[in-house]
Amino acid sequence: MAIELLSPAGNIEKLETAFAYGADAAYMGLTQFSLRKNAGNFSDADLERVRLLKEKTGKKIYVTMNILFKERQMEELHQMKDEISRWPFDAFIVSDIGTVPFLKENFPERELHLSTQASCINSESAKMYHSMGFDRVILGREASLDDIRRIKDKVPELELEAFVHGAMCMAYSGRCLLSAHLAGRSGNQGDCAHTCRWNYRLALEEEERPGQYFPIEEYGDYTTILSSKDLCMIDHIRELEGAGLSSLKIEGRMKSVYYVAVVTRAYRKAIDRDKDMDIYKRDLFDVSHREYTTGFFFSSNAIDTPSDVSRPTSYGYERNYIFLGSVLEKTGENTYRLDVRNQIKKGEVIEFIGPDVPTLSDDAIILIDGDGNEAEQLDHGKPGFIRTSLPLKEGYIMRKLSDTQYVK
């Protein structure tokens, strides 16, 4: 069976984009029980569009119910049985074992996937979860390729999934109280304030001089001492397949439609051994990201020995392009309606990308406002159209080169 490419879907638009740009499956969250509480997530208003999309594509949709449930939330879960049953989910992603009896009793036809939050990184744990009814284990990010091979050899009937791209948490499989302590927002309830990404300044205080601090500075200002690098395994697809993984997972439900499109597309081309794969791979270095690392995959003692994952990044995000929006339907000769997300100015070089189109560019695009008049610029959230001779299609993404490479 071919390895699965699993992409993030923070809202319905990202779900549609993930499927259009090559994902075999996508994971999404219901507002109440998702560890990405501040992603758009999904509500009853999206149900029909999700159903139609699944019928049209035949692709799989997994729902994240991976918070650590409090007593009242467990009660709410039981009350939502009928609502959950209406959604076309193929599997539930859970970390709280207390949810298993309810899910198995009421949704026996749906698969159970163990969340990475459960920190499963050995074969004995994998065997236990499989005996409880789990069809797949999403391994903790601390598992190396050698660990994965050993687990698969000892539990061959169990599907294994691993994150291969995106943000890494500085805590052990996300078990962190830093956000709750500093911001009053619990990461284990889906409301992480990403306090590990904040800028910090260290200082020394001498015992006999209380209140007098001597700063320890890095880069002349503040340092992101707790912020890990981002994971990127695009060059190691064959090793991941050989280790026995069933699914390669991309992180990023809170990231942009542009991120979902270009990252999904790059990994699709890598999995398919596309002859132009290197062209698509470049987008991974142009989309907003921190410095890249291969994480724990090649470090056999990563749990006990610090790796370059935990070394602070020297800057914030690296970003070479700005996401401008998406192309909607064609409305006339060489004219297209837009979903504008960032300001577009007349005379700028605008690039367009599609699922199988690396890039198209035009510096002579005619901008048209919502009243049908030519315009000097189009702004976010306002109606807009473009006229261009480029062969565009609905769903293409628009971008332009950024003036700054680093974004704090």
MARLUM-433262 format. One record per residue (C-alpha): residue number from 1; residue in three letters; x, y, z. Coordinates in steps of 0.001 Angstrom, whole numbers, m for minus. Example, Ala and Ser with C-alpha at 12.3 -4.5 7.8 and 13.67 -1.06 7.14 Angstrom:
<rs>
{1; "ALA"; {12300; m4500; 7800}}
{2; "SER"; {13670; m1060; 7140}}
</rs>
This chain:
<rs>
{1; "MET"; {0; 0; 0}}
{2; "ALA"; {1337; 3444; m945}}
{3; "ILE"; {2337; 5679; 1916}}
{4; "GLU"; {m281; 8259; 2893}}
{5; "LEU"; {311; 12006; 2783}}
{6; "LEU"; {m1659; 13632; 5604}}
{7; "SER"; {m2127; 17419; 5602}}
{8; "PRO"; {m3526; 19940; 8105}}
{9; "ALA"; {m6983; 21457; 7677}}
{10; "GLY"; {m7601; 24294; 10110}}
{11; "ASN"; {m10812; 25263; 8290}}
{12; "ILE"; {m12867; 24303; 5251}}
{13; "GLU"; {m10742; 26370; 2847}}
{14; "LYS"; {m7579; 24630; 4009}}
{15; "LEU"; {m9273; 21252; 3728}}
{16; "GLU"; {m10167; 21954; 113}}
{17; "THR"; {m6646; 23218; m555}}
{18; "ALA"; {m4983; 20184; 1043}}
{19; "PHE"; {m6930; 17816; m1209}}
{20; "ALA"; {m6415; 19941; m4328}}
{21; "TYR"; {m2649; 20097; m3795}}
{22; "GLY"; {m2083; 16380; m3290}}
{23; "ALA"; {m2994; 15175; 191}}
{24; "ASP"; {m4426; 11670; 497}}
{25; "ALA"; {m6041; 12571; 3800}}
{26; "ALA"; {m6475; 15578; 6064}}
{27; "TYR"; {m6953; 16090; 9784}}
{28; "MET"; {m9349; 18630; 11198}}
{29; "GLY"; {m10716; 19638; 14569}}
{30; "LEU"; {m14116; 20196; 16052}}
{31; "THR"; {m14115; 23442; 17991}}
{32; "GLN"; {m14762; 21879; 21386}}
{33; "PHE"; {m12099; 19152; 21517}}
{34; "SER"; {m9168; 20214; 19353}}
{35; "LEU"; {m5632; 20972; 20495}}
{36; "ARG"; {m5618; 23817; 17995}}
{37; "LYS"; {m8409; 25799; 19618}}
{38; "ASN"; {m7426; 28973; 17772}}
{39; "ALA"; {m7434; 27411; 14335}}
{40; "GLY"; {m10636; 28096; 12423}}
{41; "ASN"; {m11798; 24533; 13137}}
{42; "PHE"; {m15174; 23244; 11991}}
{43; "SER"; {m18756; 23739; 13062}}
{44; "ASP"; {m22174; 22609; 11836}}
{45; "ALA"; {m22097; 25369; 9226}}
{46; "ASP"; {m19293; 23509; 7412}}
{47; "LEU"; {m20865; 20066; 7558}}
{48; "GLU"; {m22463; 19990; 4115}}
{49; "ARG"; {m19352; 21295; 2350}}
{50; "VAL"; {m17224; 18691; 4099}}
{51; "ARG"; {m19632; 15937; 3111}}
{52; "LEU"; {m19699; 17017; m526}}
{53; "LEU"; {m15908; 17323; m641}}
{54; "LYS"; {m15459; 13828; 744}}
{55; "GLU"; {m17953; 12389; m1747}}
{56; "LYS"; {m16221; 14192; m4605}}
{57; "THR"; {m12642; 13236; m3731}}
{58; "GLY"; {m13034; 9931; m1896}}
{59; "LYS"; {m10198; 11035; 383}}
{60; "LYS"; {m10010; 10414; 4116}}
{61; "ILE"; {m10763; 12864; 6908}}
{62; "TYR"; {m9561; 12385; 10468}}
{63; "VAL"; {m10880; 14413; 13400}}
{64; "THR"; {m8670; 15559; 16253}}
{65; "MET"; {m10244; 15001; 19660}}
{66; "ASN"; {m6867; 15133; 21352}}
{67; "ILE"; {m7253; 17437; 24339}}
{68; "LEU"; {m6855; 16070; 27855}}
{69; "PHE"; {m10507; 15953; 28864}}
{70; "LYS"; {m11726; 17522; 32071}}
{71; "GLU"; {m14776; 16042; 33763}}
{72; "ARG"; {m17226; 18536; 32262}}
{73; "GLN"; {m15698; 18070; 28811}}
{74; "MET"; {m16164; 14319; 29028}}
{75; "GLU"; {m19813; 14914; 29820}}
{76; "GLU"; {m20064; 17264; 26844}}
{77; "LEU"; {m18505; 14621; 24591}}
{78; "HIS"; {m21206; 12124; 25540}}
{79; "GLN"; {m23901; 14735; 24890}}
{80; "MET"; {m22515; 15333; 21382}}
{81; "LYS"; {m22924; 11750; 20174}}
{82; "ASP"; {m25598; 12584; 17595}}
{83; "GLU"; {m23741; 15646; 16320}}
{84; "ILE"; {m20497; 13723; 15868}}
{85; "SER"; {m22283; 10910; 14053}}
{86; "ARG"; {m23328; 13305; 11268}}
{87; "TRP"; {m19740; 14033; 10242}}
{88; "PRO"; {m18037; 11807; 7620}}
{89; "PHE"; {m14970; 11074; 9721}}
{90; "ASP"; {m12855; 8044; 8930}}
{91; "ALA"; {m10999; 8097; 12254}}
{92; "PHE"; {m10765; 9783; 15641}}
{93; "ILE"; {m7376; 11056; 16820}}
{94; "VAL"; {m7352; 10819; 20617}}
{95; "SER"; {m4845; 11008; 23456}}
{96; "ASP"; {m7166; 10640; 26465}}
{97; "ILE"; {m7804; 6922; 26920}}
{98; "GLY"; {m11017; 7717; 28783}}
{99; "THR"; {m12655; 8527; 25446}}
{100; "VAL"; {m12027; 5071; 23995}}
{101; "PRO"; {m15026; 3181; 25482}}
{102; "PHE"; {m17429; 5887; 24313}}
{103; "LEU"; {m15978; 6017; 20789}}
{104; "LYS"; {m15807; 2228; 20351}}
{105; "GLU"; {m19372; 1748; 21585}}
{106; "ASN"; {m20948; 4500; 19507}}
{107; "PHE"; {m18750; 4560; 16404}}
{108; "PRO"; {m17456; 999; 15919}}
{109; "GLU"; {m17021; 1518; 12165}}
{110; "ARG"; {m14589; 4435; 12628}}
{111; "GLU"; {m10892; 3901; 13244}}
{112; "LEU"; {m9040; 4979; 16376}}
{113; "HIS"; {m5725; 6769; 15972}}
{114; "LEU"; {m3567; 7454; 19004}}
{115; "SER"; {m2433; 11080; 19165}}
{116; "THR"; {1238; 11984; 19355}}
{117; "GLN"; {318; 13603; 22682}}
{118; "ALA"; {248; 10101; 24197}}
{119; "SER"; {4033; 9850; 23617}}
{120; "CYS"; {4095; 6305; 22257}}
{121; "ILE"; {7717; 5583; 21291}}
{122; "ASN"; {8234; 1853; 22014}}
{123; "SER"; {6805; m1453; 20837}}
{124; "GLU"; {5361; m2531; 24194}}
{125; "SER"; {3247; 610; 24370}}
{126; "ALA"; {2276; 144; 20727}}
{127; "LYS"; {1149; m3436; 21428}}
{128; "MET"; {m950; m2281; 24366}}
{129; "TYR"; {m2681; 441; 22366}}
{130; "HIS"; {m3354; m1971; 19511}}
{131; "SER"; {m4928; m4442; 21980}}
{132; "MET"; {m7206; m1606; 23153}}
{133; "GLY"; {m8550; m1170; 19635}}
{134; "PHE"; {m6263; 1444; 18076}}
{135; "ASP"; {m5721; 976; 14355}}
{136; "ARG"; {m2904; 3511; 14134}}
{137; "VAL"; {m379; 5130; 16442}}
{138; "ILE"; {913; 8628; 15728}}
{139; "LEU"; {4335; 8243; 17235}}
{140; "GLY"; {5882; 10759; 19576}}
{141; "ARG"; {8265; 13083; 17768}}
{142; "GLU"; {11080; 11666; 19898}}
{143; "ALA"; {11031; 8330; 18015}}
{144; "SER"; {14029; 7785; 15718}}
{145; "LEU"; {13944; 5905; 12417}}
{146; "ASP"; {15520; 2935; 14170}}
{147; "ASP"; {12806; 3040; 16853}}
{148; "ILE"; {10138; 3109; 14146}}
{149; "ARG"; {11608; 67; 12373}}
{150; "ARG"; {11729; m1897; 15629}}
{151; "ILE"; {8161; m993; 16558}}
{152; "LYS"; {6881; m1960; 13099}}
{153; "ASP"; {8745; m5270; 13179}}
{154; "LYS"; {7209; m6185; 16537}}
{155; "VAL"; {3680; m4911; 15796}}
{156; "PRO"; {3390; m5315; 11992}}
{157; "GLU"; {m405; m5153; 11938}}
{158; "LEU"; {m435; m1671; 13506}}
{159; "GLU"; {m261; 1399; 11258}}
{160; "LEU"; {2370; 3962; 12250}}
{161; "GLU"; {2215; 7676; 11511}}
{162; "ALA"; {4780; 10394; 12176}}
{163; "PHE"; {5115; 14142; 11768}}
{164; "VAL"; {7616; 14900; 9018}}
{165; "HIS"; {7270; 18659; 8553}}
{166; "GLY"; {6423; 21733; 10576}}
{167; "ALA"; {6751; 23226; 14033}}
{168; "MET"; {8313; 21277; 16880}}
{169; "CYS"; {7415; 21714; 20549}}
{170; "MET"; {10220; 22303; 23055}}
{171; "ALA"; {8382; 20120; 25594}}
{172; "TYR"; {8207; 16340; 25590}}
{173; "SER"; {5519; 15547; 23001}}
{174; "GLY"; {3798; 18792; 23825}}
{175; "ARG"; {3326; 18155; 27536}}
{176; "CYS"; {3961; 21716; 28563}}
{177; "LEU"; {2647; 24023; 31277}}
{178; "LEU"; {4663; 27088; 30273}}
{179; "SER"; {1785; 28720; 28415}}
{180; "ALA"; {m618; 28107; 31281}}
{181; "HIS"; {1895; 29529; 33765}}
{182; "LEU"; {2843; 32685; 31834}}
{183; "ALA"; {m310; 33417; 29870}}
{184; "GLY"; {m3102; 31558; 31645}}
{185; "ARG"; {m3757; 29541; 28474}}
{186; "SER"; {m3363; 25772; 28557}}
{187; "GLY"; {m1647; 24025; 25670}}
{188; "ASN"; {m3254; 20785; 26828}}
{189; "GLN"; {m6664; 22354; 26251}}
{190; "GLY"; {m5869; 23623; 22764}}
{191; "ASP"; {m5156; 27215; 23780}}
{192; "CYS"; {m1348; 27411; 23694}}
{193; "ALA"; {13; 30978; 23606}}
{194; "HIS"; {3317; 29672; 22129}}
{195; "THR"; {5286; 31146; 25011}}
{196; "CYS"; {8310; 29124; 23907}}
{197; "ARG"; {8471; 31338; 20804}}
{198; "TRP"; {8626; 34565; 22831}}
{199; "ASN"; {11812; 36602; 23116}}
{200; "TYR"; {13620; 36243; 26457}}
{201; "ARG"; {16518; 38068; 28094}}
{202; "LEU"; {18659; 36377; 30720}}
{203; "ALA"; {20263; 38259; 33590}}
{204; "LEU"; {22527; 37525; 36566}}
{205; "GLU"; {21774; 38692; 40090}}
{206; "GLU"; {24658; 38766; 42588}}
{207; "GLU"; {23737; 37571; 46076}}
{208; "GLU"; {24922; 40736; 47844}}
{209; "ARG"; {23270; 43050; 45313}}
{210; "PRO"; {19622; 41982; 45130}}
{211; "GLY"; {17660; 43734; 42436}}
{212; "GLN"; {20758; 44628; 40405}}
{213; "TYR"; {20699; 42556; 37228}}
{214; "PHE"; {23558; 42007; 34808}}
{215; "PRO"; {22124; 41113; 31386}}
{216; "ILE"; {23302; 38171; 29324}}
{217; "GLU"; {22487; 39125; 25764}}
{218; "GLU"; {22552; 37289; 22466}}
{219; "TYR"; {22262; 38924; 19031}}
{220; "GLY"; {22397; 42275; 20842}}
{221; "ASP"; {18776; 42084; 21966}}
{222; "TYR"; {16620; 39159; 23055}}
{223; "THR"; {16968; 35476; 22222}}
{224; "THR"; {14376; 32840; 21415}}
{225; "ILE"; {16085; 30485; 23832}}
{226; "LEU"; {13093; 28125; 24139}}
{227; "SER"; {12045; 28060; 20490}}
{228; "SER"; {12892; 24895; 18580}}
{229; "LYS"; {13649; 24665; 14905}}
{230; "ASP"; {11084; 23417; 12391}}
{231; "LEU"; {11047; 19836; 11147}}
{232; "CYS"; {11720; 19091; 7474}}
{233; "MET"; {12159; 15545; 6121}}
{234; "ILE"; {11624; 16277; 2420}}
{235; "ASP"; {15013; 14757; 1539}}
{236; "HIS"; {14364; 11533; 3430}}
{237; "ILE"; {11079; 10178; 2088}}
{238; "ARG"; {12606; 6824; 1148}}
{239; "GLU"; {14043; 6348; 4662}}
{240; "LEU"; {10649; 7137; 6173}}
{241; "GLU"; {8949; 4611; 3898}}
{242; "GLY"; {11614; 2004; 4630}}
{243; "ALA"; {11147; 2406; 8372}}
{244; "GLY"; {7563; 1164; 8043}}
{245; "LEU"; {5471; 4316; 8322}}
{246; "SER"; {1966; 4215; 6874}}
{247; "SER"; {1417; 7977; 6956}}
{248; "LEU"; {3565; 11110; 6683}}
{249; "LYS"; {2012; 14003; 8576}}
{250; "ILE"; {2446; 17729; 7967}}
{251; "GLU"; {1974; 20068; 10938}}
{252; "GLY"; {179; 23379; 10544}}
{253; "ARG"; {m3566; 23692; 11142}}
{254; "MET"; {m3056; 27300; 12249}}
{255; "LYS"; {m922; 28229; 9254}}
{256; "SER"; {m2061; 29831; 6017}}
{257; "VAL"; {m3738; 28372; 2955}}
{258; "TYR"; {m512; 29192; 1109}}
{259; "TYR"; {1510; 27088; 3568}}
{260; "VAL"; {m883; 24148; 3212}}
{261; "ALA"; {m696; 24369; m582}}
{262; "VAL"; {3051; 24581; m1117}}
{263; "VAL"; {4100; 22154; 1630}}
{264; "THR"; {1517; 19550; 629}}
{265; "ARG"; {2508; 19919; m3006}}
{266; "ALA"; {6232; 19540; m2291}}
{267; "TYR"; {5771; 16324; m296}}
{268; "ARG"; {3335; 14972; m2919}}
{269; "LYS"; {5975; 15451; m5608}}
{270; "ALA"; {8656; 13882; m3406}}
{271; "ILE"; {6532; 10819; m2645}}
{272; "ASP"; {5668; 10426; m6327}}
{273; "ARG"; {9315; 10901; m7378}}
{274; "ASP"; {8265; 13684; m9731}}
{275; "LYS"; {11033; 14658; m12142}}
{276; "ASP"; {10543; 18323; m11211}}
{277; "MET"; {10495; 17614; m7479}}
{278; "ASP"; {13426; 19965; m6758}}
{279; "ILE"; {11485; 22896; m8222}}
{280; "TYR"; {8570; 22288; m5880}}
{281; "LYS"; {10920; 21641; m2949}}
{282; "ARG"; {12225; 25223; m3157}}
{283; "ASP"; {8882; 26462; m1871}}
{284; "LEU"; {9655; 24930; 1525}}
{285; "PHE"; {12429; 27493; 1915}}
{286; "ASP"; {10305; 30375; 653}}
{287; "VAL"; {7221; 29764; 2780}}
{288; "SER"; {7300; 31201; 6315}}
{289; "HIS"; {9370; 28862; 8495}}
{290; "ARG"; {12031; 28692; 11180}}
{291; "GLU"; {15413; 27104; 10555}}
{292; "TYR"; {14970; 23471; 9527}}
{293; "THR"; {16095; 20302; 11266}}
{294; "THR"; {15574; 16549; 10813}}
{295; "GLY"; {14459; 16382; 14432}}
{296; "PHE"; {15014; 13130; 16280}}
{297; "PHE"; {14825; 10804; 13271}}
{298; "PHE"; {18588; 10260; 12974}}
{299; "SER"; {19480; 10555; 16669}}
{300; "SER"; {19283; 7254; 18502}}
{301; "ASN"; {19694; 8892; 21940}}
{302; "ALA"; {17564; 11945; 21287}}
{303; "ILE"; {15478; 11510; 24437}}
{304; "ASP"; {18541; 11671; 26668}}
{305; "THR"; {20918; 13761; 24578}}
{306; "PRO"; {20169; 17288; 23331}}
{307; "SER"; {19983; 17551; 19565}}
{308; "ASP"; {19928; 20546; 17271}}
{309; "VAL"; {16137; 20572; 17657}}
{310; "SER"; {16508; 22345; 20990}}
{311; "ARG"; {19115; 24869; 19910}}
{312; "PRO"; {17451; 28280; 19754}}
{313; "THR"; {16835; 29812; 16374}}
{314; "SER"; {18780; 33018; 15854}}
{315; "TYR"; {15874; 34864; 14271}}
{316; "GLY"; {12128; 34472; 13994}}
{317; "TYR"; {10491; 33172; 10856}}
{318; "GLU"; {12256; 33148; 7510}}
{319; "ARG"; {9960; 34226; 4696}}
{320; "ASN"; {10731; 35029; 1063}}
{321; "TYR"; {7175; 35376; m239}}
{322; "ILE"; {3986; 37084; 870}}
{323; "PHE"; {703; 35247; 348}}
{324; "LEU"; {m1678; 37507; m1584}}
{325; "GLY"; {m4774; 35349; m1933}}
{326; "SER"; {m6445; 32823; m4188}}
{327; "VAL"; {m7943; 32750; m7653}}
{328; "LEU"; {m11665; 32063; m7650}}
{329; "GLU"; {m13876; 31548; m10711}}
{330; "LYS"; {m13288; 32941; m14184}}
{331; "THR"; {m15768; 35775; m14802}}
{332; "GLY"; {m14904; 36869; m18344}}
{333; "GLU"; {m12239; 36924; m21039}}
{334; "ASN"; {m8920; 36624; m19135}}
{335; "THR"; {m10679; 37922; m16017}}
{336; "TYR"; {m10839; 36204; m12639}}
{337; "ARG"; {m12430; 36954; m9290}}
{338; "LEU"; {m10038; 36943; m6334}}
{339; "ASP"; {m10044; 36202; m2641}}
{340; "VAL"; {m7621; 38968; m1612}}
{341; "ARG"; {m5636; 38352; 1600}}
{342; "ASN"; {m2869; 40971; 1311}}
{343; "GLN"; {m2622; 44232; m604}}
{344; "ILE"; {m1919; 43881; m4348}}
{345; "LYS"; {m511; 46927; m6186}}
{346; "LYS"; {m478; 47740; m9876}}
{347; "GLY"; {2890; 47038; m11496}}
{348; "GLU"; {4019; 44428; m8965}}
{349; "VAL"; {5300; 41079; m10188}}
{350; "ILE"; {2606; 38616; m9134}}
{351; "GLU"; {3285; 34887; m9128}}
{352; "PHE"; {688; 32130; m9348}}
{353; "ILE"; {1108; 28495; m8346}}
{354; "GLY"; {m1130; 25486; m8914}}
{355; "PRO"; {m1149; 21810; m7945}}
{356; "ASP"; {986; 20940; m10985}}
{357; "VAL"; {2230; 24382; m11988}}
{358; "PRO"; {5481; 25424; m10225}}
{359; "THR"; {4998; 29114; m10943}}
{360; "LEU"; {3565; 31606; m13443}}
{361; "SER"; {4331; 35318; m13230}}
{362; "ASP"; {3016; 38573; m14693}}
{363; "ASP"; {3994; 42205; m14025}}
{364; "ALA"; {1290; 43720; m16242}}
{365; "ILE"; {m1831; 42499; m14469}}
{366; "ILE"; {m4841; 44810; m14629}}
{367; "LEU"; {m6501; 45224; m11235}}
{368; "ILE"; {m10276; 45723; m11104}}
{369; "ASP"; {m12231; 46757; m8020}}
{370; "GLY"; {m15630; 45521; m6911}}
{371; "ASP"; {m17388; 48175; m9019}}
{372; "GLY"; {m15700; 46989; m12208}}
{373; "ASN"; {m13267; 49900; m12469}}
{374; "GLU"; {m9530; 49627; m12992}}
{375; "ALA"; {m7697; 50170; m9723}}
{376; "GLU"; {m4224; 51030; m8465}}
{377; "GLN"; {m4477; 48442; m5678}}
{378; "LEU"; {m6700; 45765; m4171}}
{379; "ASP"; {m6997; 45413; m406}}
{380; "HIS"; {m7601; 42515; 1930}}
{381; "GLY"; {m11223; 41570; 2400}}
{382; "LYS"; {m12569; 43750; m406}}
{383; "PRO"; {m13980; 42487; m3729}}
{384; "GLY"; {m11396; 42344; m6483}}
{385; "PHE"; {m10672; 40979; m9943}}
{386; "ILE"; {m7639; 40686; m12198}}
{387; "ARG"; {m7196; 40575; m15941}}
{388; "THR"; {m4190; 38591; m17225}}
{389; "SER"; {m3209; 36506; m20224}}
{390; "LEU"; {m1877; 33769; m17957}}
{391; "PRO"; {m3793; 30441; m18114}}
{392; "LEU"; {m5110; 30552; m14558}}
{393; "LYS"; {m7476; 28102; m12879}}
{394; "GLU"; {m9691; 28253; m9836}}
{395; "GLY"; {m7696; 27396; m6727}}
{396; "TYR"; {m4384; 28856; m7882}}
{397; "ILE"; {m2475; 30707; m5151}}
{398; "MET"; {m1101; 34244; m5586}}
{399; "ARG"; {2129; 35502; m4026}}
{400; "LYS"; {4847; 38148; m4361}}
{401; "LEU"; {8434; 38430; m3165}}
{402; "SER"; {8805; 39770; 366}}
{403; "ASP"; {10845; 42889; 1111}}
{404; "THR"; {12194; 41286; 4305}}
{405; "GLN"; {13591; 37788; 4756}}
{406; "TYR"; {13117; 37521; 8518}}
{407; "VAL"; {9914; 38112; 10449}}
{408; "LYS"; {10140; 38264; 14241}}
</rs>
